[in-house]
Amino acid sequence: MTGRAALWRRRHAAPQAARVRAAAPSRPRCPRRTRSPPQAARLCHGDLSPWNVLMGADRLWLIDPRGVNGEPAYDVAVVALKACLDDPAPAVAVARSLAASTGAAPERAARWVPNASAA
């Protein structure tokens, strides 16, 4: 760091950082998002919602994917949340049930619901 930059940092940035650190303890800590290990990342839909699921005679068709690398349980949580009209309380149970029938981890899907709700 050059002399001028160091001087600016001591006079301006350091006091500002101290004020931010002093305010930080008053903020609530974020809870741990999950307790179980994540599933291996793999190709996911990325935009899964009830409007992107078509029912065939003997299977479901997922349309309009974004094609992202991620955790399948998140896609399950999103579709459960949207099927429950963005109400997280019933979406947790729906996410567990849907995950159990699709091969995703039910507990992981349930834990993704609050994150999907915030997104």
N, C-alpha and C positions, 0 to 999 in steps of 0.2 A: 504494500500500500504506500502511495506517495505521501509526502509530508502534509500536503493540503487535504488529502482524503482522510488521513488519520485525524487531523485536527477537526475536520467537519464531523467525523464520527464521534469523537469525544464530546463535542459541544452540542450536537443535535440528535444523532441516532441513539447514543447511549442513554440519555435521559428519557427519550421516548420509549425505548425498550424497557427501561425500569418501570415506567408507568404501566405498560402493558403487563409485565410480570406481576406487578402489585394487584392488578385487577383480575388476573387469571384465577386465583383461588376462589373467588366468589362465583365462578361459573360452575354449573354442575358437570361432573365428569360423565362422559359417554359410557354407557354400559358396554360390556363385551358383546359383540354382535352374535357370536356363536360359541358354543362349547365343544361341539364335535368337529373333527377334522373335515376340511372341505373335500368335496368330491373332485376327482381329477377333471381339469378343464377339458372341454371338448366342444365340438361344433354345436351351437345352440341357435334357436330361432331368433332371439333378440328383440322381437316385437310381437310376442305371443299374447293374444287377447281373444276373447270369445268371437270377435268379428273376423279373426284370421283362422278360424277353425271351421271346416266344412264337414258335415256328416255324410258319409257314404252308406251304402247298404250294409257293409260289414267292416268299415274302418273309418278313421278320421283322416282328413287331409289338412295339413297345415300350409297355408298360403302366405305370400308376401313376406318372406323371411328377410332379415337383415344379414343373417349369417355371421354371427360373432363367436369368438372363442370364449367360453365361460362355464359357469356351473349350471347344470340343468335344473337344479332345485330353484334357482332364481326365476327361470321361465315358468315353472309350476306355480310359484308364489304370485307372479304377476297375473296369470290367468285366473287363479283363485280369487285374488283381490278384485279383479274387474268383474268376475262373475257374481261377486257379492256386492256390487255397486260401490266399491271403494270403502267398505266397512271392514276394518281389520279384525274385529272380534269373530265373526263367523268365517272369515277368510282363512284363519289359522286351521280350523277343523277341515275345511274344504281342501286346503293345501296338503294336509297330511293324507287325506283320503286319495286325492289325485296323485300324489307322489307314490303312494303304495301301489297304485295300479299302473304307473308308468315306468317304474324302476328307479326313480329318483329317491333320494334319502328323505323319508317323511319328516324327520325332526329338523333337517336342514331347510326344507321347504317352509316349514312353519316358522322357523327363525328368520327367514328372508322376508316374510310378510311386512313387518314394520319398515324395512328398508325400501321395499317396493312401494309402500304407501307414501313414503317421503319423496320418492322420485317423481 
